[in-house]
C-alpha cells in the first residue's frame, strides 16, 4: 500500500523532567481546565458575579467531567466487561488475568456532557442562585475549548483513530499497531521507546513498519472542528445579544458539537457499545442524536422568546 504523506506518528509519552514525567494527555486536561477557568472568570466579571463562586464551579466541573466521562464509557461502551469487574470502574488497575496498573482507560464525552448538566443544576440552585440555563449558556464556551485539547490528548495517545485510508490525510499510528510488549518482542530491543524509534526509522525493521496502515486522524478532525464551535460560541457571547436569549448558546453548543461528532464517526474505528444491536449507526452516533434534538429544541425556543436575561 502506498501512503501519500507517509507520516508515521511515534510520539513520546510526555515531557520528561528527570524526576517526573508530564504525560501529554494529562497536560491537555490541565490546559483545558486552566483555560476554562480563565474564560469563565472573564464572563463572571462581565456579569458582575462573585469570583468566589468560580472556585466551586471549577471543582464541580472537573469532578463532573472526569466522573461522567468514566461512567459514560463504562455504561455506554463496555458494560459487558465492567459488570463483572465493578472495582475496576473507579480503580486504575486490572485484577485479571494478573494484577496490572492500567490507569483510567476509557472516557466518553456523552457521559461527561450529561454529568456536567447535572452538576450545573446543583451549582445553579445551591451556589450561584441563578436559573440553570444562565450557567449552561456560559459554561459551554469553556467546555467547547476544552474539547479541543481532549482530542489532542487522544492524538498523542494514538487512540480513537479512524478507518484505514489511502488519502493524503492518513497517518500511520505506530503505537496503535504495536503495543510496547510487541515492539520490544519484535525488535529484540529492551527499551520500548528505542524499539518504537527503530521500527519508525531503522531500515532493518522496514517490514514491521510496512505492517502499520495509514488511518484517518479522527482526533485531529474533531479538534479542528471544535475550534470553530468554540469560535462561534465565543463570538456570539461577546459580540451579540445571544447571551440574553435563554438557552440559545447551550442549544447551539449541543447541535454544533454533536453534529461534528456524528459526522466524524463515519470514518472512526468502532469504540464498541450497543451498535451491533441497533445497527445502521455507531454507538457514538446513536448517543449524539438525542443531544442534537435537545439542542435544536433550545435554539428554536430561544429564538421564539423575546430578549430577556436567562
Secondary structure, 3 states (H helix, E strand, C coil): CCCCCCCEECCCCEEECCCCEEEHHHHHHHHHHHHHHHHHHHHHHHCCCCCHHHHHHHHHHHHHHHHHHHHHHHHHHCHHHHCCCHHHHCCCEECCCCCEECCCCCCCHHHHHHHHHHHHHHHHHHHHCCCHHHHHHHHHHHHHHHHHHHHHHHHHCCCCCECECCCCCEEEEHHHHCCHHHHHHHHCCCCHHHHHHHHHHCHHHHHHHCCCCEEECHHHHHHHHHHHHHHHHHHHHHHCCHHHECCHHHHHHHHHHHHHHHHHHHHECCCCCCHHHHCCCCHHHHHHHHHHHHHHHHHHHHHHCCCECC
